[in-house]
Amino acid sequence: MIYELFSTRRRKADKSGATDVYQYSSASVKLRVQIQQILHDAIGPQYELSPYAVSSPAHNPDAWKSIHNVLCREIGRHRLIDKHYDVEMEGVLNYIGSADTDGFIDAVEVCCRTIDIVIRNWNVHVRREKGIKQDPAAALEEINYRMRQDGFGYSYMDGQIIRVDSEYLHDEVVKPALKLLNGPGFQGAQEEFLRAHRHYRAGEYPQSITEAAKSFESVLKAVCDQKKWRYEKGARASDLLKRIRQEGLWPEFLDASFDQLLATLNSGLPKVRNEQGAHGQGASIRKIPNYLAAYALHLAAAKIRLIVEAAQS
């Protein structure tokens, strides 16, 4: 079977060099160690057994042999590392710790596919017999979380590891918004938007939503300041949007279509912020799901791009 590795696909892709909140060139030592630990728990250990052993400990040699063989064949080597190792698990985990970035991603991807396609289908009793300690879905979620937390711009989904900027919304909305915020007058908004992404990568979703909303409001104020349009001190996003429309930032023939857009702007991110991020959570601890924080970030980025490009045109 031919397995097209990440590094092979990467060489085929032509990625832009726009400003981004993630980096793609280097996996930190901390991230490599974290992923080694997750894979050990999610795939299970592997031991070298004595030919005289009466019983076998809980381990998963077949999975590690399969992963090792796929990587060796696709890379074109008999062994993953020059250092001696007795079992395939050692070779794979050591390769994850020492390979270049492409090799690191290749190995993590093959391991994730094994967890996702093979181990996920085993019942809890089989997993226990294989020495597996971490649930497959939880392991894959944690791997994505650790990469995001580290600012390493990759994610495992649908059987592959992809660059975050391969996702349509990130490529078409977030990166252009960051590029626009690099311009003069938007330093405060840029800092808030980057803070929103840092909170998102750390799993601090209420803070992420709040910072995204602040960034959006800062952009509105910056445009008003640049245009010398007066607004009340302490004006909220809804007030600023009304002020900008009064000044005719958009052509009159687009007013009808912007009625719906303005309704979305007034009820979208500011509402998310007010209901989920900016007020107390009461007696019980409120959990903000990942998808809601991602929605807030993408919505903020789309609005920022719209407002700034309209102001510049």
Beta strands, then each sheet from edge to edge (+ up, - down):
strand 1: 154-157
strand 2: 160-163
sheet 1: 1+ 2-
end
